[in-house]
Amino acid sequence: MTPNSAVASVAIEARTFRKIRSHIIPFIMVLMVIAALDRMNIGFAALTMNRELAITSQQYGVLAGIFFLGYFTFEIPSNLLLHRIGARVWLPGYWSVGALSRC
């Protein structure tokens, strides 16, 4: 490795970290705030849902866990199919089964 290429490598690395700090980190912070608001919203919804559905907080926790397991299980295959067949076909079918039959 020549001295010029080492200097260029350090400059590229510094520019990359600067871009990460200025673009990606603020975006991640916004996503973290949205995720926190979502968790708070679920907590407030549980107060009303538990009473209306006549379930205990433990039952609500089990139901939320089942939802999370389903979400966790199908998230990666869903993204793989999205990449394979394209968003134009997959996303309408994801929200309504009838859209896939038209393709």
MOPAC internal coordinates of N, CA, C and O (Angstrom, degrees):
PM7 1SCF
backbone

  N    0.0000 0     0.00 0     0.00 0    0    0    0
  C    1.4381 1     0.00 0     0.00 0    1    0    0
  C    1.5218 1   107.86 1     0.00 0    2    1    0
  O    1.2310 1   120.79 1   -53.93 1    3    2    1
  N    1.2991 1   116.09 1   126.07 1    3    2    1
  C    1.4557 1   120.50 1   179.99 1    5    3    2
  C    1.5237 1   110.29 1   -82.13 1    6    5    3
  O    1.2310 1   120.76 1   -20.33 1    7    6    5
  N    1.3353 1   116.15 1   159.67 1    7    6    5
  C    1.4717 1   118.56 1   179.55 1    9    7    6
  C    1.5295 1   113.24 1   -59.71 1   10    9    7
  O    1.2310 1   120.24 1   145.13 1   11   10    9
  N    1.3276 1   117.14 1   -34.87 1   11   10    9
  C    1.4704 1   120.02 1   179.60 1   13   11   10
  C    1.5225 1   111.53 1   -66.29 1   14   13   11
  O    1.2310 1   120.36 1   139.08 1   15   14   13
  N    1.3351 1   116.92 1   -40.92 1   15   14   13
  C    1.4604 1   119.29 1   179.83 1   17   15   14
  C    1.5279 1   111.09 1   -70.55 1   18   17   15
  O    1.2310 1   120.01 1   149.05 1   19   18   17
  N    1.3384 1   117.58 1   -30.95 1   19   18   17
  C    1.4626 1   120.21 1   177.00 1   21   19   18
  C    1.5216 1   110.46 1   -67.58 1   22   21   19
  O    1.2310 1   120.71 1   139.21 1   23   22   21
  N    1.3348 1   116.25 1   -40.79 1   23   22   21
  C    1.4658 1   120.44 1   178.28 1   25   23   22
  C    1.5304 1   109.97 1   -65.85 1   26   25   23
  O    1.2310 1   120.63 1   138.24 1   27   26   25
  N    1.3418 1   116.41 1   -41.76 1   27   26   25
  C    1.4684 1   120.54 1   178.56 1   29   27   26
  C    1.5182 1   110.41 1   -63.60 1   30   29   27
  O    1.2310 1   120.54 1   140.50 1   31   30   29
  N    1.3309 1   116.57 1   -39.50 1   31   30   29
  C    1.4603 1   120.84 1   179.12 1   33   31   30
  C    1.5319 1   111.21 1   -63.14 1   34   33   31
  O    1.2310 1   120.50 1   137.48 1   35   34   33
  N    1.3240 1   116.64 1   -42.52 1   35   34   33
  C    1.4678 1   120.91 1   178.48 1   37   35   34
  C    1.5258 1   109.97 1   -65.45 1   38   37   35
  O    1.2310 1   120.22 1   140.62 1   39   38   37
  N    1.3263 1   117.19 1   -39.38 1   39   38   37
  C    1.4698 1   120.77 1   179.21 1   41   39   38
  C    1.5248 1   111.18 1   -65.69 1   42   41   39
  O    1.2310 1   120.31 1   138.88 1   43   42   41
  N    1.3194 1   117.02 1   -41.12 1   43   42   41
  C    1.4658 1   121.09 1   177.75 1   45   43   42
  C    1.5252 1   110.28 1   -64.28 1   46   45   43
  O    1.2310 1   120.72 1   138.21 1   47   46   45
  N    1.3265 1   116.23 1   -41.79 1   47   46   45
  C    1.4634 1   120.46 1   179.24 1   49   47   46
  C    1.5287 1   111.16 1   -63.79 1   50   49   47
  O    1.2310 1   120.24 1   136.71 1   51   50   49
  N    1.3173 1   117.15 1   -43.29 1   51   50   49
  C    1.4641 1   120.60 1   179.01 1   53   51   50
  C    1.5200 1   110.99 1   -64.36 1   54   53   51
  O    1.2310 1   120.19 1   139.44 1   55   54   53
  N    1.3371 1   117.23 1   -40.56 1   55   54   53
  C    1.4658 1   121.03 1   178.44 1   57   55   54
  C    1.5179 1   111.17 1   -66.27 1   58   57   55
  O    1.2310 1   120.29 1   142.99 1   59   58   57
  N    1.3173 1   117.06 1   -37.01 1   59   58   57
  C    1.4647 1   121.36 1   178.47 1   61   59   58
  C    1.5190 1   111.12 1   -64.98 1   62   61   59
  O    1.2310 1   120.19 1   133.17 1   63   62   61
  N    1.3184 1   117.25 1   -46.83 1   63   62   61
  C    1.4592 1   120.21 1   179.15 1   65   63   62
  C    1.5293 1   111.53 1   -65.24 1   66   65   63
  O    1.2310 1   120.05 1   145.59 1   67   66   65
  N    1.3134 1   117.50 1   -34.41 1   67   66   65
  C    1.4668 1   120.82 1   176.93 1   69   67   66
  C    1.5268 1   110.66 1   -64.80 1   70   69   67
  O    1.2310 1   120.65 1   138.04 1   71   70   69
  N    1.3301 1   116.36 1   -41.96 1   71   70   69
  C    1.4605 1   120.10 1   177.63 1   73   71   70
  C    1.5216 1   111.15 1   -65.51 1   74   73   71
  O    1.2310 1   120.67 1   140.77 1   75   74   73
  N    1.3248 1   116.33 1   -39.23 1   75   74   73
  C    1.4682 1   119.71 1   178.38 1   77   75   74
  C    1.5208 1   109.97 1   -62.06 1   78   77   75
  O    1.2310 1   120.88 1   132.85 1   79   78   77
  N    1.3172 1   115.93 1   -47.15 1   79   78   77
  C    1.4688 1   119.78 1  -179.76 1   81   79   78
  C    1.5231 1   111.89 1   -62.80 1   82   81   79
  O    1.2310 1   119.83 1   143.00 1   83   82   81
  N    1.3088 1   117.93 1   -37.00 1   83   82   81
  C    1.4623 1   119.20 1  -173.89 1   85   83   82
  C    1.5237 1   114.09 1   -89.97 1   86   85   83
  O    1.2310 1   119.14 1   161.08 1   87   86   85
  N    1.3264 1   119.25 1   -18.92 1   87   86   85
  C    1.4599 1   120.83 1  -176.73 1   89   87   86
  C    1.5278 1   113.15 1  -115.71 1   90   89   87
  O    1.2310 1   120.21 1   127.74 1   91   90   89
  N    1.2921 1   117.21 1   -52.26 1   91   90   89
  C    1.4598 1   120.30 1  -171.22 1   93   91   90
  C    1.5218 1   111.95 1   -78.83 1   94   93   91
  O    1.2310 1   119.49 1   135.67 1   95   94   93
  N    1.3080 1   118.58 1   -44.33 1   95   94   93
  C    1.4635 1   120.93 1  -176.11 1   97   95   94
  C    1.5317 1   111.98 1   -63.30 1   98   97   95
  O    1.2310 1   118.05 1   135.80 1   99   98   97
  N    1.3371 1   121.31 1   -44.20 1   99   98   97
  C    1.4706 1   118.64 1   175.85 1  101   99   98
  C    1.5315 1   112.61 1   -61.48 1  102  101   99
  O    1.2310 1   120.12 1   142.15 1  103  102  101
  N    1.3282 1   117.38 1   -37.85 1  103  102  101
  C    1.4627 1   120.96 1   178.20 1  105  103  102
  C    1.5320 1   110.45 1   -63.35 1  106  105  103
  O    1.2310 1   120.31 1   137.24 1  107  106  105
  N    1.3226 1   117.01 1   -42.76 1  107  106  105
  C    1.4644 1   120.54 1   178.53 1  109  107  106
  C    1.5228 1   110.69 1   -64.61 1  110  109  107
  O    1.2310 1   120.23 1   142.78 1  111  110  109
  N    1.3193 1   117.17 1   -37.22 1  111  110  109
  C    1.4659 1   120.11 1   177.72 1  113  111  110
  C    1.5297 1   111.15 1   -63.43 1  114  113  111
  O    1.2310 1   120.27 1   138.68 1  115  114  113
  N    1.3339 1   117.09 1   -41.32 1  115  114  113
  C    1.4637 1   120.33 1   177.28 1  117  115  114
  C    1.5271 1   110.09 1   -62.64 1  118  117  115
  O    1.2310 1   120.37 1   137.51 1  119  118  117
  N    1.3300 1   116.91 1   -42.49 1  119  118  117
  C    1.4618 1   120.08 1   178.00 1  121  119  118
  C    1.5237 1   112.02 1   -63.59 1  122  121  119
  O    1.2310 1   119.92 1   144.15 1  123  122  121
  N    1.3274 1   117.75 1   -35.85 1  123  122  121
  C    1.4604 1   120.51 1   177.89 1  125  123  122
  C    1.5259 1   111.39 1   -66.97 1  126  125  123
  O    1.2310 1   120.17 1   141.92 1  127  126  125
  N    1.3236 1   117.28 1   -38.08 1  127  126  125
  C    1.4670 1   120.31 1   176.84 1  129  127  126
  C    1.5231 1   110.31 1   -65.25 1  130  129  127
  O    1.2310 1   120.30 1   136.98 1  131  130  129
  N    1.3234 1   117.03 1   -43.02 1  131  130  129
  C    1.4626 1   120.68 1   178.40 1  133  131  130
  C    1.5217 1   110.68 1   -62.91 1  134  133  131
  O    1.2310 1   119.89 1   138.67 1  135  134  133
  N    1.3356 1   117.81 1   -41.33 1  135  134  133
  C    1.4636 1   120.94 1   178.39 1  137  135  134
  C    1.5215 1   110.98 1   -63.83 1  138  137  135
  O    1.2310 1   119.96 1   140.53 1  139  138  137
  N    1.3301 1   117.68 1   -39.47 1  139  138  137
  C    1.4705 1   120.68 1   178.39 1  141  139  138
  C    1.5247 1   110.23 1   -65.02 1  142  141  139
  O    1.2310 1   120.14 1   137.60 1  143  142  141
  N    1.3427 1   117.34 1   -42.40 1  143  142  141
  C    1.4629 1   120.41 1   177.14 1  145  143  142
  C    1.5263 1   111.24 1   -62.24 1  146  145  143
  O    1.2310 1   120.60 1   141.41 1  147  146  145
  N    1.3170 1   116.46 1   -38.59 1  147  146  145
  C    1.4615 1   120.70 1   178.53 1  149  147  146
  C    1.5269 1   110.86 1   -63.46 1  150  149  147
  O    1.2310 1   120.30 1   135.89 1  151  150  149
  N    1.3142 1   117.04 1   -44.11 1  151  150  149
  C    1.4768 1   120.04 1   178.57 1  153  151  150
  C    1.5202 1   110.97 1   -63.93 1  154  153  151
  O    1.2310 1   120.22 1   140.87 1  155  154  153
  N    1.3343 1   117.19 1   -39.13 1  155  154  153
  C    1.4644 1   119.53 1   177.50 1  157  155  154
  C    1.5221 1   110.93 1   -65.20 1  158  157  155
  O    1.2310 1   120.51 1   140.09 1  159  158  157
  N    1.3197 1   116.63 1   -39.91 1  159  158  157
  C    1.4514 1   120.95 1  -179.76 1  161  159  158
  C    1.5294 1   110.60 1   -63.43 1  162  161  159
  O    1.2310 1   120.00 1   139.89 1  163  162  161
  N    1.3138 1   117.61 1   -40.11 1  163  162  161
  C    1.4616 1   121.06 1   177.88 1  165  163  162
  C    1.5242 1   109.88 1   -63.56 1  166  165  163
  O    1.2310 1   120.31 1   141.34 1  167  166  165
  N    1.3091 1   117.01 1   -38.66 1  167  166  165
  C    1.4632 1   120.44 1   178.13 1  169  167  166
  C    1.5164 1   112.40 1   -64.54 1  170  169  167
  O    1.2310 1   120.51 1   137.58 1  171  170  169
  N    1.3332 1   116.63 1   -42.42 1  171  170  169
  C    1.4662 1   119.78 1   177.99 1  173  171  170
  C    1.5277 1   110.98 1   -68.24 1  174  173  171
  O    1.2310 1   120.04 1   142.46 1  175  174  173
  N    1.3208 1   117.53 1   -37.54 1  175  174  173
  C    1.4650 1   120.77 1   178.64 1  177  175  174
  C    1.5208 1   110.73 1   -65.68 1  178  177  175
  O    1.2310 1   120.29 1   146.85 1  179  178  177
  N    1.3276 1   117.06 1   -33.15 1  179  178  177
  C    1.4646 1   120.63 1  -179.29 1  181  179  178
  C    1.5230 1   111.02 1   -63.65 1  182  181  179
  O    1.2310 1   120.17 1   147.22 1  183  182  181
  N    1.3184 1   117.28 1   -32.78 1  183  182  181
  C    1.4661 1   119.81 1  -179.58 1  185  183  182
  C    1.5238 1   111.22 1   -59.37 1  186  185  183
  O    1.2310 1   120.44 1   136.19 1  187  186  185
  N    1.3205 1   116.77 1   -43.81 1  187  186  185
  C    1.4621 1   120.92 1  -179.72 1  189  187  186
  C    1.5238 1   111.72 1   -80.51 1  190  189  187
  O    1.2310 1   120.49 1   137.81 1  191  190  189
  N    1.3293 1   116.67 1   -42.19 1  191  190  189
  C    1.4645 1   120.11 1  -177.02 1  193  191  190
  C    1.5159 1   111.99 1   -62.37 1  194  193  191
  O    1.2310 1   120.15 1   138.32 1  195  194  193
  N    1.3158 1   117.31 1   -41.68 1  195  194  193
  C    1.4619 1   119.79 1  -178.15 1  197  195  194
  C    1.5192 1   110.74 1   -59.57 1  198  197  195
  O    1.2310 1   120.46 1   138.49 1  199  198  197
  N    1.3006 1   116.73 1   -41.51 1  199  198  197
  C    1.4594 1   120.59 1  -179.38 1  201  199  198
  C    1.5279 1   110.62 1   -69.78 1  202  201  199
  O    1.2310 1   120.11 1   134.16 1  203  202  201
  N    1.3388 1   117.39 1   -45.84 1  203  202  201
  C    1.4637 1   120.82 1  -176.76 1  205  203  202
  C    1.5190 1   112.83 1   -70.17 1  206  205  203
  O    1.2310 1   119.81 1   145.78 1  207  206  205
  N    1.3211 1   117.98 1   -34.22 1  207  206  205
  C    1.4631 1   121.01 1   179.38 1  209  207  206
  C    1.5198 1   112.91 1   -90.18 1  210  209  207
  O    1.2310 1   120.60 1   175.32 1  211  210  209
  N    1.3145 1   116.47 1    -4.68 1  211  210  209
  C    1.4661 1   122.83 1   179.98 1  213  211  210
  C    1.5266 1   111.12 1    57.69 1  214  213  211
  O    1.2310 1   120.99 1  -130.41 1  215  214  213
  N    1.3356 1   115.71 1    49.59 1  215  214  213
  C    1.4613 1   120.48 1   176.28 1  217  215  214
  C    1.5232 1   108.39 1  -121.61 1  218  217  215
  O    1.2310 1   121.65 1   -24.34 1  219  218  217
  N    1.3251 1   114.46 1   155.66 1  219  218  217
  C    1.4621 1   119.47 1   178.92 1  221  219  218
  C    1.5241 1   109.41 1   -85.08 1  222  221  219
  O    1.2310 1   120.77 1    -9.28 1  223  222  221
  N    1.3100 1   116.14 1   170.72 1  223  222  221
  C    1.4575 1   119.68 1   179.23 1  225  223  222
  C    1.5283 1   110.99 1   -67.37 1  226  225  223
  O    1.2310 1   120.23 1   149.11 1  227  226  225
  N    1.3310 1   117.16 1   -30.89 1  227  226  225
  C    1.4699 1   119.99 1   176.47 1  229  227  226
  C    1.5317 1   110.87 1   -66.93 1  230  229  227
  O    1.2310 1   120.67 1   138.63 1  231  230  229
  N    1.3225 1   116.33 1   -41.37 1  231  230  229
  C    1.4643 1   119.21 1   177.72 1  233  231  230
  C    1.5296 1   110.62 1   -65.08 1  234  233  231
  O    1.2310 1   120.55 1   141.08 1  235  234  233
  N    1.3241 1   116.56 1   -38.92 1  235  234  233
  C    1.4597 1   120.39 1   176.96 1  237  235  234
  C    1.5234 1   110.29 1   -61.39 1  238  237  235
  O    1.2310 1   120.52 1   138.43 1  239  238  237
  N    1.3243 1   116.61 1   -41.57 1  239  238  237
  C    1.4587 1   120.28 1   178.22 1  241  239  238
  C    1.5154 1   112.31 1   -61.79 1  242  241  239
  O    1.2310 1   120.51 1   138.80 1  243  242  241
  N    1.3294 1   116.63 1   -41.20 1  243  242  241
  C    1.4661 1   120.69 1   178.07 1  245  243  242
  C    1.5279 1   110.06 1   -64.52 1  246  245  243
  O    1.2310 1   120.24 1   135.81 1  247  246  245
  N    1.3282 1   117.14 1   -44.19 1  247  246  245
  C    1.4647 1   120.48 1   179.36 1  249  247  246
  C    1.5220 1   111.76 1   -63.88 1  250  249  247
  O    1.2310 1   120.42 1   138.93 1  251  250  249
  N    1.3222 1   116.80 1   -41.07 1  251  250  249
  C    1.4655 1   119.72 1   177.01 1  253  251  250
  C    1.5259 1   110.68 1   -64.44 1  254  253  251
  O    1.2310 1   120.23 1   142.87 1  255  254  253
  N    1.3388 1   117.17 1   -37.13 1  255  254  253
  C    1.4650 1   120.75 1   176.83 1  257  255  254
  C    1.5118 1   112.24 1   -65.34 1  258  257  255
  O    1.2310 1   120.25 1   140.43 1  259  258  257
  N    1.3343 1   117.13 1   -39.57 1  259  258  257
  C    1.4639 1   120.81 1   177.87 1  261  259  258
  C    1.5273 1   109.68 1   -63.98 1  262  261  259
  O    1.2310 1   120.54 1   137.20 1  263  262  261
  N    1.3315 1   116.57 1   -42.80 1  263  262  261
  C    1.4629 1   120.00 1   176.98 1  265  263  262
  C    1.5287 1   110.32 1   -59.93 1  266  265  263
  O    1.2310 1   120.11 1   136.02 1  267  266  265
  N    1.3298 1   117.40 1   -43.98 1  267  266  265
  C    1.4580 1   120.48 1  -179.32 1  269  267  266
  C    1.5197 1   110.82 1   -63.66 1  270  269  267
  O    1.2310 1   119.83 1   138.39 1  271  270  269
  N    1.3283 1   117.92 1   -41.61 1  271  270  269
  C    1.4655 1   120.22 1   179.61 1  273  271  270
  C    1.5240 1   110.98 1   -62.29 1  274  273  271
  O    1.2310 1   120.01 1   138.20 1  275  274  273
  N    1.3264 1   117.59 1   -41.80 1  275  274  273
  C    1.4615 1   120.19 1   177.20 1  277  275  274
  C    1.5190 1   111.39 1   -64.32 1  278  277  275
  O    1.2310 1   120.77 1   136.41 1  279  278  277
  N    1.3109 1   116.13 1   -43.59 1  279  278  277
  C    1.4646 1   120.79 1   178.37 1  281  279  278
  C    1.5228 1   110.08 1   -61.50 1  282  281  279
  O    1.2310 1   120.21 1   134.04 1  283  282  281
  N    1.3225 1   117.21 1   -45.96 1  283  282  281
  C    1.4611 1   122.38 1  -179.10 1  285  283  282
  C    1.5203 1   110.98 1   -63.64 1  286  285  283
  O    1.2310 1   120.52 1   139.45 1  287  286  285
  N    1.3306 1   116.60 1   -40.55 1  287  286  285
  C    1.4614 1   121.31 1  -177.12 1  289  287  286
  C    1.5267 1   112.21 1   -67.68 1  290  289  287
  O    1.2310 1   120.04 1   139.33 1  291  290  289
  N    1.3219 1   117.52 1   -40.67 1  291  290  289
  C    1.4623 1   120.52 1  -172.79 1  293  291  290
  C    1.5201 1   114.46 1   -98.93 1  294  293  291
  O    1.2310 1   118.99 1   178.50 1  295  294  293
  N    1.3094 1   119.54 1    -1.50 1  295  294  293
  C    1.4631 1   121.05 1  -177.54 1  297  295  294
  C    1.5301 1   111.67 1   -68.17 1  298  297  295
  O    1.2310 1   119.53 1   132.64 1  299  298  297
  N    1.3031 1   118.50 1   -47.36 1  299  298  297
  C    1.4723 1   121.04 1  -178.01 1  301  299  298
  C    1.5290 1   111.20 1   -67.93 1  302  301  299
  O    1.2310 1   118.60 1   132.19 1  303  302  301
  N    1.3516 1   120.28 1   -47.81 1  303  302  301
  C    1.4698 1   117.78 1   176.22 1  305  303  302
  C    1.5271 1   112.92 1   -59.92 1  306  305  303
  O    1.2310 1   120.31 1   144.59 1  307  306  305
  N    1.3171 1   117.00 1   -35.41 1  307  306  305
  C    1.4616 1   120.02 1   177.91 1  309  307  306
  C    1.5208 1   110.80 1   -62.54 1  310  309  307
  O    1.2310 1   120.05 1   136.66 1  311  310  309
  N    1.3091 1   117.50 1   -43.34 1  311  310  309
  C    1.4669 1   120.50 1   179.52 1  313  311  310
  C    1.5199 1   111.61 1   -69.32 1  314  313  311
  O    1.2310 1   120.05 1   145.74 1  315  314  313
  N    1.3177 1   117.50 1   -34.26 1  315  314  313
  C    1.4651 1   119.72 1   176.82 1  317  315  314
  C    1.5249 1   110.72 1   -65.69 1  318  317  315
  O    1.2310 1   120.48 1   137.49 1  319  318  317
  N    1.3366 1   116.69 1   -42.51 1  319  318  317
  C    1.4637 1   119.56 1   176.77 1  321  319  318
  C    1.5289 1   111.11 1   -65.46 1  322  321  319
  O    1.2310 1   120.57 1   141.51 1  323  322  321
  N    1.3152 1   116.51 1   -38.49 1  323  322  321
  C    1.4589 1   120.30 1   177.57 1  325  323  322
  C    1.5249 1   110.11 1   -58.82 1  326  325  323
  O    1.2310 1   120.37 1   137.07 1  327  326  325
  N    1.3187 1   116.90 1   -42.93 1  327  326  325
  C    1.4626 1   120.57 1   179.68 1  329  327  326
  C    1.5286 1   110.66 1   -68.61 1  330  329  327
  O    1.2310 1   120.27 1   142.03 1  331  330  329
  N    1.3262 1   117.10 1   -37.97 1  331  330  329
  C    1.4626 1   120.48 1  -175.31 1  333  331  330
  C    1.5266 1   112.75 1   -74.06 1  334  333  331
  O    1.2310 1   119.43 1   134.19 1  335  334  333
  N    1.3381 1   118.70 1   -45.81 1  335  334  333
  C    1.4653 1   119.44 1  -173.38 1  337  335  334
  C    1.5241 1   113.50 1  -104.24 1  338  337  335
  O    1.2310 1   120.25 1   172.37 1  339  338  337
  N    1.3319 1   117.12 1    -7.63 1  339  338  337
  C    1.4563 1   119.88 1   174.70 1  341  339  338
  C    1.5127 1   113.58 1    94.62 1  342  341  339
  O    1.2310 1   121.45 1   -28.54 1  343  342  341
  N    1.3138 1   114.83 1   151.46 1  343  342  341
  C    1.4585 1   121.22 1  -176.54 1  345  343  342
  C    1.5276 1   111.64 1   -69.08 1  346  345  343
  O    1.2310 1   119.99 1   146.71 1  347  346  345
  N    1.3173 1   117.63 1   -33.29 1  347  346  345
  C    1.4640 1   120.73 1  -177.43 1  349  347  346
  C    1.5356 1   111.00 1   -61.40 1  350  349  347
  O    1.2310 1   120.07 1   145.31 1  351  350  349
  N    1.3145 1   117.48 1   -34.69 1  351  350  349
  C    1.4630 1   121.08 1   179.91 1  353  351  350
  C    1.5208 1   110.46 1   -90.94 1  354  353  351
  O    1.2310 1   120.00 1   137.23 1  355  354  353
  N    1.3391 1   117.61 1   -42.77 1  355  354  353
  C    1.4536 1   120.68 1  -170.78 1  357  355  354
  C    1.5266 1   114.07 1   -73.37 1  358  357  355
  O    1.2310 1   119.25 1   134.47 1  359  358  357
  N    1.2951 1   119.03 1   -45.53 1  359  358  357
  C    1.4607 1   120.39 1  -173.97 1  361  359  358
  C    1.5228 1   114.01 1   -65.35 1  362  361  359
  O    1.2310 1   118.24 1   136.83 1  363  362  361
  N    1.3313 1   120.97 1   -43.17 1  363  362  361
  C    1.4707 1   117.36 1   174.67 1  365  363  362
  C    1.5235 1   111.85 1   -63.08 1  366  365  363
  O    1.2310 1   120.12 1   143.68 1  367  366  365
  N    1.3098 1   117.38 1   -36.32 1  367  366  365
  C    1.4648 1   120.77 1   178.05 1  369  367  366
  C    1.5092 1   112.11 1   -70.25 1  370  369  367
  O    1.2310 1   121.22 1   151.45 1  371  370  369
  N    1.3057 1   115.27 1   -28.55 1  371  370  369
  C    1.4620 1   120.56 1   178.48 1  373  371  370
  C    1.5141 1   110.30 1   -66.38 1  374  373  371
  O    1.2310 1   120.23 1   145.90 1  375  374  373
  N    1.3400 1   117.16 1   -34.10 1  375  374  373
  C    1.4636 1   120.60 1  -177.94 1  377  375  374
  C    1.5089 1   112.71 1   -94.89 1  378  377  375
  O    1.2310 1   119.64 1   154.41 1  379  378  377
  N    1.3152 1   118.29 1   -25.59 1  379  378  377
  C    1.4620 1   119.45 1   175.72 1  381  379  378
  C    1.5156 1   108.13 1  -145.54 1  382  381  379
  O    1.2310 1   120.81 1   -52.78 1  383  382  381
  N    1.3050 1   116.06 1   127.22 1  383  382  381
  C    1.4516 1   121.13 1  -175.40 1  385  383  382
  C    1.5278 1   111.21 1   -64.26 1  386  385  383
  O    1.2310 1   119.55 1   149.61 1  387  386  385
  N    1.3124 1   118.46 1   -30.39 1  387  386  385
  C    1.4544 1   122.14 1  -179.52 1  389  387  386
  C    1.5090 1   114.08 1   -62.52 1  390  389  387
  O    1.2310 1   120.09 1   153.82 1  391  390  389
  N    1.3168 1   117.43 1   -26.18 1  391  390  389
  C    1.4683 1   120.04 1  -178.30 1  393  391  390
  C    1.5179 1   111.33 1   -67.56 1  394  393  391
  O    1.2310 1   119.24 1   148.27 1  395  394  393
  N    1.3197 1   119.05 1   -31.73 1  395  394  393
  C    1.4554 1   120.76 1   179.91 1  397  395  394
  C    1.5238 1   111.41 1   -71.01 1  398  397  395
  O    1.2310 1   119.45 1   150.23 1  399  398  397
  N    1.3053 1   118.66 1   -29.77 1  399  398  397
  C    1.4566 1   120.55 1  -178.48 1  401  399  398
  C    1.5405 1   111.99 1   -71.66 1  402  401  399
  O    1.2310 1   119.72 1   159.11 1  403  402  401
  N    1.3314 1   118.15 1   -20.89 1  403  402  401
  C    1.4557 1   121.74 1   179.37 1  405  403  402
  C    1.5263 1   112.29 1   -79.85 1  406  405  403
  O    1.2310 1   119.81 1   163.01 1  407  406  405
  N    1.3399 1   117.97 1   -16.99 1  407  406  405
  C    1.4681 1   120.79 1  -174.25 1  409  407  406
  C    1.5002 1   111.77 1   -82.38 1  410  409  407
  O    1.2310 1   120.10 1   180.00 1  411  410  409

